[in-house]
Amino acid sequence: MQSFPFEIVGFDLDGTLLDTHGDLAEAVNHALASAGRNRVPPADVREIVGGGSGRMLGKALELTGGRVGDDEFAELHQHLLDYYEGHIAVHSRLFPGGEAMLDGLAARGVTLAVATNKLERYARILLEELGLASRFALILGGDSLGQGRAKPAPDLLHEMVARLGGGRTAYVGDTTYDTLAAKAAEIPCVAVSFGFNDLPVDELGAAAVIHHYDELIPALERL
């Protein structure tokens, strides 16, 4: 049997591996309520996820009356993070087919990793809560390498490959943050159409697009 073409497969987290929009919406709306703002419907929160929690909060504030000063923003951001940590895995789940896909990659000897703009602490807590952390050889967050090195910079993906000892690598994501980082890192990226896409999925610039996790392994085999 022909060997699998990738030794490492990395995943974005929110909107790619996991559907987290329900818990993110509750955290955002907790912060908005403390500022006297209206709620953002969970379906609309899907449209503003990406780039980290600060960016998400900023967009939520724009939708509900406009930005606030730096001090108030920092306070609201902390409200969001504190609430999220305590309610991180109430609604969040693997996307359909995710468990079988992870099993299939592991059976092919692939090393699995997560590289997300979510803060590393919360990425680890979330994966632990869902019983998934042990599946991944490495978990990197947007703060793992310091300020200014989160996606769309390629630094997280370079670090992922280096820490795992090198080898042919693919990355799976759902937004331009992912596809631009992968392109800069010279890693092929598969985009998922069921995520929190910030552009139409066919315009993200990915090497391949999938619509269900049943399609990921065959897509990787074609790259």
C-alpha positions in Angstrom: 0.0 0.0 0.0 1.3 3.5 -0.9 2.5 5.4 2.1 0.5 8.5 3.2 1.9 11.7 1.7 2.0 13.7 4.9 3.9 13.0 8.2 2.4 15.9 10.1 -1.2 17.4 9.8 -1.9 20.5 11.8 -5.3 21.9 12.6 -6.8 25.3 13.4 -9.2 24.9 16.3 -12.2 27.3 16.3 -14.3 26.7 13.2 -12.0 24.0 11.9 -11.6 21.1 14.2 -14.3 22.2 16.7 -17.6 24.1 16.3 -17.1 26.5 19.3 -19.4 29.3 18.3 -22.0 28.5 21.0 -19.6 28.9 23.8 -17.8 31.9 22.2 -21.2 33.6 21.8 -22.0 33.2 25.4 -18.7 34.6 26.5 -18.9 37.6 24.1 -22.5 38.3 25.2 -21.4 38.1 28.9 -18.9 40.8 28.1 -21.4 42.9 26.1 -23.9 42.7 28.9 -21.4 44.1 31.4 -21.1 47.1 29.1 -24.9 47.5 28.8 -24.8 46.3 25.2 -27.4 44.2 23.3 -26.6 40.5 22.7 -25.2 39.3 19.4 -27.1 36.3 18.1 -24.9 33.1 18.1 -25.3 32.8 14.3 -23.8 36.2 13.9 -20.9 35.4 16.2 -19.9 32.7 13.7 -19.2 35.6 11.3 -16.8 37.4 13.7 -14.6 34.5 14.9 -11.0 34.5 13.8 -7.9 36.3 14.7 -8.3 35.8 18.5 -10.7 36.8 21.2 -9.7 40.5 21.2 -10.5 40.9 17.5 -13.8 39.0 18.1 -14.8 41.3 20.9 -13.9 44.4 18.9 -16.2 43.3 16.1 -19.0 42.5 18.6 -18.7 46.0 20.0 -18.8 47.5 16.5 -22.0 45.6 15.9 -23.6 46.8 19.1 -22.8 50.5 19.2 -19.1 51.1 18.5 -15.7 50.7 20.0 -14.8 51.7 23.5 -11.6 53.2 25.1 -8.6 51.0 25.7 -9.1 50.7 29.4 -12.7 49.7 29.1 -11.8 47.3 26.3 -9.2 45.6 28.4 -11.7 45.2 31.2 -14.4 43.8 28.9 -11.9 41.4 27.3 -11.0 40.1 30.7 -14.7 39.6 31.5 -15.0 37.6 28.3 -11.9 35.4 29.1 -13.0 34.7 32.7 -16.4 33.7 31.6 -15.1 31.6 28.7 -12.7 29.7 30.9 -15.5 28.6 33.2 -17.9 27.7 30.4 -15.5 26.5 27.7 -16.9 23.2 26.6 -20.7 23.5 27.2 -21.7 23.5 23.6 -18.4 23.0 21.7 -18.0 19.7 19.8 -16.0 18.1 17.0 -17.4 18.8 13.6 -19.2 15.8 12.1 -16.8 13.1 11.0 -14.0 14.6 13.1 -13.4 11.6 15.4 -13.2 9.1 12.6 -10.9 11.4 10.6 -8.5 11.8 13.6 -8.6 8.0 14.0 -7.9 7.5 10.3 -4.9 9.9 10.3 -3.4 8.3 13.5 -3.8 4.8 11.9 -1.7 6.1 9.0 1.1 7.1 11.3 0.4 10.8 11.0 1.5 13.1 13.8 -1.3 15.5 14.7 -1.0 19.0 16.0 -3.1 22.1 16.8 -1.9 25.6 15.8 -4.6 28.2 16.7 -4.9 31.9 17.4 -6.8 31.0 20.6 -4.7 31.6 23.7 -2.7 28.4 24.3 -4.1 28.1 27.9 -7.7 28.0 26.6 -6.9 25.7 23.7 -5.4 23.2 26.1 -8.3 23.5 28.6 -10.9 23.0 25.8 -9.2 20.0 24.3 -8.8 18.4 27.7 -12.4 19.1 28.6 -13.5 17.3 25.4 -11.1 14.4 25.9 -9.1 15.2 22.8 -5.8 16.6 24.1 -4.0 13.3 24.1 -4.6 12.9 20.4 -2.2 15.8 19.6 1.6 15.7 19.9 1.7 19.5 20.1 -0.8 22.4 20.9 0.3 25.9 20.0 -1.8 29.0 20.7 -1.7 32.6 19.4 0.4 33.7 22.4 2.8 30.7 22.4 5.6 32.6 20.6 4.9 36.1 21.9 3.1 39.2 20.5 2.9 39.6 16.7 3.6 36.0 15.8 0.0 34.6 15.5 -1.5 33.8 12.2 -1.6 35.0 9.4 2.2 35.2 10.2 3.7 31.8 9.4 5.6 31.6 12.7 3.2 29.2 14.5 3.4 26.8 11.5 7.1 27.0 11.3 7.4 26.3 15.0 4.9 23.4 14.7 7.0 21.7 12.1 10.3 22.4 13.9 9.1 21.0 17.2 7.7 17.9 15.6 11.0 17.1 13.9 10.2 18.1 10.4 8.6 16.2 7.5 6.0 16.8 4.9 3.2 18.8 6.5 -0.3 19.9 5.7 -2.6 22.3 7.6 -6.3 22.5 7.9 -8.2 25.7 8.5 -11.3 27.8 7.8 -10.2 31.4 7.3 -7.7 33.7 5.5 -5.7 33.7 8.8 -5.0 30.0 8.1 -4.5 30.0 4.4 -2.2 33.0 4.4 -0.1 31.6 7.2 0.1 28.3 5.4 1.1 30.0 2.1 3.8 32.0 3.9 5.1 28.8 5.5 5.0 27.0 2.2 2.6 24.3 3.6 -0.5 23.2 1.6 -3.7 24.1 3.3 -7.1 22.4 3.2 -10.0 24.7 3.9 -13.3 23.5 5.4 -16.5 24.9 4.1 -18.4 24.3 7.4 -16.3 26.6 9.5 -16.2 30.3 10.3 -15.1 31.3 6.8 -14.3 35.0 6.5 -14.5 34.7 2.7 -16.4 32.3 0.4 -14.5 29.1 0.9 -13.4 28.9 -2.8 -11.8 32.4 -2.4 -9.6 31.5 0.6 -6.8 30.3 -1.6 -6.5 26.8 -0.2 -5.0 23.9 -2.0 -8.2 21.9 -1.5 -11.7 22.5 0.0 -13.7 19.9 1.9 -17.4 19.9 3.0 -17.2 17.1 5.5 -14.4 15.5 7.5 -15.0 12.2 5.5 -13.3 14.1 2.7 -10.1 15.1 4.4 -8.0 12.0 4.1 -8.8 11.5 0.4 -8.1 15.2 -0.2 -4.7 15.0 1.5 -3.9 11.9 -0.6 -4.5 13.9 -3.8 -2.2 16.8 -2.8 
